[in-house]
């Protein structure tokens, strides 16, 4: 299929722009179209790093995705914290993937949402991510916003863009921070030595995480964390950076796993924002899961 786009404003790198415009296609898939000369700007072949300018005519020839790979409805239990005609807030359990990838379309939160709400979910995230405004890692539990229509999706996305959504997490971490509260201000980007990880790097994007110690144990701590930005793996990377990685984090603390605890002890505890529909204050709290509470009790008893 041939798609022609007209850039309404300067939009940064072309590959990033197309990833937003075609969210169902992975970056590696889009790169193949670049290499094959199937992506033209103003009639000419360009590099993925080309900077999109207002008025550019972008022609993209893409092969349609296979429909059988799209997610289907699945009867997976949902812990719904709140629901109205536009919005859903779910308490995602640890271990549940938020949305499917191409070729893996089952057992995710999206499959559960489709069963619960049918196809009455926003489409702005693409066919593989209906309703998904933001994400949580597979092994992070807690509160997640879901948009039930495109208008609500756009409104919520603008709140995230403007840093107007308060996001508080609780985490059980190794060691004790040097100060009981503070701000971690360290840019995050792809780890140059391991593309599967993120890292604090001078070439990364700005990242800000506020932390406060809730309780100290013998060799561990419980922290409350507030995100000011939303980089991939931000809390996990920042806590590793200050020497207090999340307990159970198999990527950023692989040699310090907690026996008997599956996944990482990180929970999205609270979401709060001014509702763009009527100006009311919305606040949603996801109770700490039982396995987190059990681990915290074990840590209290350790000498």
N, C-alpha and C positions, 0 to 999 in steps of 0.2 A: 504494500500500500504506500502511496506517495502522500506525504503530508507537507504542506507549506505553511510556515509560521512567519509572522511579521513582528519583530521585536519592537515593543512600544517604548522601551527605555534601555539605556545601557544596563547590561545584566551580567557582567563578569565573564568568566570562562565559558566557552561554548559547551564543553562536556558537562559542566555543572548545570547549565541552563537546560540542556536536553534531559538530564536526569530528573529535573523537576517536572518538565513537560510530559515525559514518558516514564512515570514511576514504576510501571510494570516491567520495564526492561532494565536489566542489571547494567552496571557500568562496563563490565567486560563485554556484554552483548553489544552495547553502543560502540565500544572501541572497535569491534569487528566491522561495523558499518563505516566508521571513519577510514579504516585500513582499506576497505573495498571501494572507497570513493563514492559511497552512497549518501553522503552528507555534504551539501553544498551551501555556501553563503554567497548570495548575490551572483550565483551561477558558477562560482569557483570552489575548488576543493581547498579546505583549510585544515589546520591542525586542531586537535582537541583544546589546545590552550588559547585559541583565538578568542579575543575579547569582543563579546557581542555589543553592538552599538545600536542605538535607536534607529529604526527604519530598516535594519537588515532583513533581507528576505532569506529565510532558511528553509531549504528543501531537504526532506528526510525520507528516504525510501526504506521502509522497514518491512520485514516479514511478519505477518500476523502471528501472535502467540497461539499455541495450541489450546483450544478451549477446554480439553479434558484435564489440563493442568490447573485450572482455576479452582479455588476452594469450594467445598461443598458444606452443606449444613451438617453439623454433628451434635448429638445430644451429650454435651459436656457440661457438667454443673457449673453455674456461675454464682459468685457471691456478689450480689448487686447492692451497693450502698445507697444508690439514688437513681431514680429514673423519672423523666417526664417526656413530653412529646418531641423534644429536641436533643436531649442529653441523657447519657448513661454514665454512671460512675461505678466501676467494678473494682473489687479487691482481688487482684490477680494472685494466684498461688505461686509459690516458688516452684520452678521446674516447667512452667507452662510458657511455650513460645508465643509471642504476641501475634505474629502473622506468618503465613507460609512463604517460602521462597519458591521460585519456579522449579517444578519437579518434585516439590514436597508440599502437598496441599492438605494435610490432615493433622488432627490432634492439636490445633492451635487455638488461641483465643478468638481469632477471626471465625474459625469454624463454629465455635460455640455461640458467638454473636449472631451469625447468620441463622442458626437454629432458633435462637431466642427472638430475634427481631425480624426474621425473614430477610428480605433485601431492602428493608426500610432503614438503610444506613447511608451515610454520605459517600459520594463517589470520588471526591477530590483526591483521595490518597491512591486511587487506582484500583483495579479489579482485585489485586491481591491484598489490599489493605483497606477494605471498606470500613468507614467509621473511625479509623485510627488517626488520631491527631498527634499523639506523642507515644513514645515506647518505653518499656522497661526491659532490662536484660532478662533472659530466660530464668536465671537463678536469683533475680530480685523480685520480691513480693510487694504487694501494696496497691495503692489507689491509682487508677488509670482512667482518664477521661475518654469518652467515646461520643462522636457526633452522629446523630441520627438523620441529619440532612445536610446538604451542601452549605446552606447559609450559616448554620451553627458551626460547621467545620471551619469556615472562613473566619468567623468571629473569634473562635477559640485560637486558631492559628495566629491571628493578629495579637491576641493577648500574650501568647508565648513569645512572639517576635519582639514585643515591647517590654518583655520581662515583667509582665503584670500578673503572672501566676505565681503565688507563693508555693514552693515545693519543699517540704520538710521530710527528711529521712532519719531513721534511726539505724545505728550500726553497732555491732560488737566488733572491736578491733584488737589487734595485738599491741601490747605496750600501752604507754600513756603519753599523750602529746606533751610537748615542752611547756605549753601554757594551757590553762583550762578552757580558754576560748580564743578564737582568732579568725583571721581570714587567710585562706590559701589563694594566692594570686600567682598562677603559673600557667603559661600557655600550653595547650594540649594539641598534639598532632599524631599522625601515624608514626609508630616506632620504626625508625630507619633500619633497624636490625631484625625486625620481626613484623611483617605486614599484618599479622593477626592480632597485634596488640596496639594500644595507644600509649603515648608517653609524653612526659613534660619535655618540650623541645622549643628552642628559640624560634623556630619557624612555624610553630603551632598557632592556633587561634586563641584569643584571650579566654581565660577560664577563671571563674571566681566561685569559691566554695567557703561558706561561713560554717564554723563548727563550734560546739559547746559541749563540754564534758558533763554527762548526766550522772555517771557513777564510775568509780574506780575500783578495780578488783586487784588481786595480787599481781598478776602479769598481763592483765587486759583491761579494757575500758568499754563503756557504752557512751556513744556520742550522738548528739542531735546535729544534723547537718542541713543547711539551707542552700539551695542552688540559686545563684544569680545568673548563671549562664547554663547552657544545656549541651555540653560536648559529650561525644560518645565515651562511655565508661568514666565520666568525669570524677565522681566521688571515689571510685576505686583507684583511679590513677593518682589523684591528689593525696589520698590517704597513704598509698605506697610511697609517694614522694616525700612525705614528712616522717616516714618510718613507722607508720601505724596501719598496715594493710588490714582489710576486712577479713575476719576469720572465715575460713572456708573458701576463699577466693582462689580458684585453681589456675587462674591466669596470672594474677599479680602477687600471689603468695603461695606458689605451688608446693613449697617444701614445708608449709606450716598449716597443713589441713587439720581440721577439727574432727577427731574420730566420732562417728555416729551422727554427724550433722551433714545433711545433703545440701550442697549449694553454698552460697555465701550468706552471711548473717547481715543482710542489708534489706531494709524495708521502707517503702515509700509510705510514710505515715500520714501525711496531711497534704491536701491541696486546697488552696483558697484563692478567690478572685472576685472582682466586681462583675456581676452578671451583665454582659453587654446588652441583654434584651430589656432589662428594666432597672438597672443600676443597683440591684440588691446585692448584699454581701453573701457569697456562697462559701461554705467551708465544709470539707469532707474529710473524715478521719477513718483510716483503715486500721482496725485493732491489730496489735502485734500478734503474729501467728504462734501457735502452741509450741512449735519446735524452737522458735526464737526464745520464747519465755523459758522453755526447759533448759536451753543452753545457757541463758543468763543466770539461771538458778545454780547450775553446775559451776559456773565461773565464780559466783559468790562464795562457794564452798571450798574453792581451791586455795591452797596456802602458797 
